[in-house]
Amino acid sequence: MAQLPNRSRQSSQSNDSPSAVRILLGDIADTTWRMFVPALIGIVGGYSVDEKLGSYPWFFIAGTVLGLTIAGLLIKQQLSRHI
């Protein structure tokens, strides 16, 4: 009687390495938070300081520029790791 191949060993070997789709989705999620979280914190923070001080739009603009700068630096850091 012939033995059937051990399917459990084959399936565990394929699950050990992440698939290309998982890697791609992970990179997309990583880039997304790096872009939007600092920008949104800067925008909301600047707007709330402007509301309290009555200095609209100066802190809003500064927070937006600061948030976008931090986002750009985080994405540059991510890209330099992959290159």
C-alpha positions as CSV (number, residue, x, y, z in Angstrom):
1,M,0.0,0.0,0.0
2,A,1.5,3.4,-1.0
3,Q,1.7,6.2,1.5
4,L,0.1,9.5,0.8
5,P,2.2,12.6,1.1
6,N,2.2,14.3,4.5
7,R,0.0,17.3,3.8
8,S,0.3,18.9,7.2
9,R,4.1,19.3,6.7
10,Q,3.5,21.0,3.3
11,S,0.9,23.4,4.6
12,S,3.0,24.4,7.6
13,Q,5.9,25.2,5.3
14,S,3.8,27.4,3.1
15,N,2.4,29.3,6.2
16,D,5.9,30.0,7.6
17,S,6.8,32.6,5.0
18,P,4.4,35.6,4.5
19,S,2.7,35.9,1.2
20,A,3.3,38.8,-1.2
21,V,-0.2,40.0,-0.6
22,R,0.3,40.2,3.2
23,I,3.6,42.0,2.7
24,L,2.0,44.5,0.3
25,L,-1.0,45.1,2.6
26,G,1.3,45.6,5.6
27,D,3.3,48.2,3.6
28,I,0.1,50.0,2.6
29,A,-1.1,50.1,6.2
30,D,2.3,51.3,7.4
31,T,2.4,54.1,4.8
32,T,-1.2,55.1,5.5
33,W,-0.7,55.8,9.2
34,R,2.6,57.5,8.5
35,M,0.8,59.9,6.2
36,F,-2.4,60.7,7.9
37,V,-1.8,60.5,11.7
38,P,0.8,63.2,12.0
39,A,-1.1,65.4,9.5
40,L,-4.4,65.0,11.3
41,I,-2.8,65.7,14.7
42,G,-1.2,68.8,13.4
43,I,-4.4,70.1,11.8
44,V,-6.6,69.3,14.8
45,G,-4.0,70.6,17.3
46,G,-3.4,73.8,15.4
47,Y,-7.2,74.4,15.0
48,S,-7.8,73.8,18.7
49,V,-5.0,76.2,19.8
50,D,-6.4,78.8,17.3
51,E,-9.9,78.5,18.8
52,K,-8.6,79.0,22.4
53,L,-6.3,81.9,21.5
54,G,-8.5,83.5,18.8
55,S,-5.5,83.6,16.4
56,Y,-7.0,81.8,13.5
57,P,-5.4,80.7,11.0
58,W,-1.8,81.0,12.3
59,F,-1.6,77.9,14.5
60,F,-3.7,75.9,12.1
61,I,-1.2,76.7,9.3
62,A,1.8,75.9,11.5
63,G,0.2,72.7,12.7
64,T,-0.6,71.6,9.2
65,V,2.9,72.4,7.9
66,L,4.5,70.6,11.0
67,G,2.2,67.6,10.6
68,L,2.9,67.2,6.9
69,T,6.7,67.7,7.5
70,I,6.7,64.9,10.1
71,A,4.6,62.7,7.7
72,G,7.1,63.3,4.9
73,L,10.1,62.4,7.2
74,L,8.4,59.2,8.4
75,I,7.7,58.1,4.8
76,K,11.2,58.9,3.8
77,Q,12.5,56.8,6.7
78,Q,10.2,53.9,5.6
79,L,11.4,54.1,2.0
80,S,15.1,54.2,3.0
81,R,14.5,51.0,5.0
82,H,13.2,49.2,1.9
83,I,15.7,50.5,-0.6
